[in-house]
Amino acid sequence: MEYYDVIIIGGGIAGCGLAYNLKRIGYTGSVLMIEKNEIGFNEKYGTRTMFEEIINEYNFKPLKTFKGIKIGFDDEPFITIKTPVYLVEYKRACEQLFKKSNANYKMECVVDVKGDIIVTENNSYHSKYIIDCSGTSFFLRKKLKLALPFRYWVGDVSILRNNINIESDHIYYNYGDKHGYIEEINISPKYITHGYWQYVKNIDFSQIKPPEKTFYKKHLVNTQIIKKAKVIIPATPVLPLVYKKIAFFGDSFGIASSSTAYGTGPILDSSKILSIAIKKGDLKYFERVWCKKYFKSYFRSILSKYDGYHDLDSKFIQKLKKYPSFSKPAKRFFTINKGEDLLKLFKDPTHQIRMPKEVIKMFPKRKIIFLSIYYIYLKSKYLLMKLK
């Protein structure tokens, strides 16, 4: 039986980012990564968007650089955020991080965990710390009967051949009437990545219901589909983040930003916190520091996406959709400054956008009552997680 100080289950961006940051902070213990596929294997969704800070810090090599982000309703943008956005190949980014680490690698499938012993289909390994980066399989959370994420982004994603020669210097995010719906479009010279995304309570792809007007229907109907995939991104962190000598990291506890569906930045930042906890020999440090930094913003975002009253959300959104001709409150809400606010939110999920008072008055009063009740329910839910 082989012994390692740290065993990471899963070779995605979470596991590889952790392995890299362990070396970067000078951790000298032995590290093993166990992944049933190749490092960075992701047959469903092969690219990620990243901002300049992440590109520079980790020296990733982008496939394409966009000039900014266009945000709109249905098929028309109304805000352009000018900032460099980079399209990065997911597998290459994971491989780059892993190669710069001191971790060993075994292509095996973990079938069981007994205390501090990890059992694969071929071998057994003894470890001081086990880090579950198994993603949406929730391998150890299910085995230990711990709480699972209770909100998800589910995506109907297509890789299209850019055979109609659409050029774009921007990434598009278009919102629809239904609360929590996003259409995402990334265009490169050869390929177009298109996704219909819905923020949902249960993993059910039938809940993805695009509006009548979409970017795809307006511009991409004649493109050739190369690959289609159903994608799941957990978007509600669940406690505990640490159970005895096990830490849950990445999608295994729902770390993707629930406010923007932008997960790479928070994941890599959180890997720094976890690597320090491992070096300190105190996994609980990870939970304490992560919750202090991120939990309030995640809780606020989950609360804002309460999905019980879409009709009320729709009425509110319909008012805002009439921008720029509707009213001064709507015009004030969608200003260049708000574009800067949205950019801050994309880069940092802890950033809070404060609506003008006029826009708050447009918000349905009954919705505020329902949200107050849901706030108490959500607080109780997390309290029970802590007590277990």
URPE-V944568 format. One record per helix or strand of 2 or more residues. SS is the DSSP state (H for helix, E for strand). FROM is the first residue (numbers start at 1). LEN is the number of residues. If there is no record, write none. Layout:
ss=SS from=FROM len=LEN
ss=SS from=FROM len=LEN
This chain:
ss=E from=2 len=8
ss=H from=13 len=12
ss=E from=31 len=4
ss=E from=47 len=5
ss=H from=52 len=7
ss=E from=64 len=10
ss=E from=76 len=14
ss=H from=90 len=10
ss=E from=104 len=3
ss=E from=110 len=5
ss=E from=117 len=4
ss=E from=124 len=9
ss=H from=135 len=3
ss=H from=139 len=5
ss=E from=152 len=10
ss=E from=170 len=6
ss=E from=181 len=7
ss=E from=191 len=10
ss=H from=205 len=3
ss=H from=215 len=6
ss=E from=224 len=11
ss=E from=242 len=2
ss=E from=246 len=3
ss=H from=250 len=4
ss=H from=264 len=17
ss=H from=283 len=22
ss=H from=310 len=11
ss=H from=328 len=6
ss=H from=336 len=12
ss=H from=357 len=6
ss=H from=365 len=23
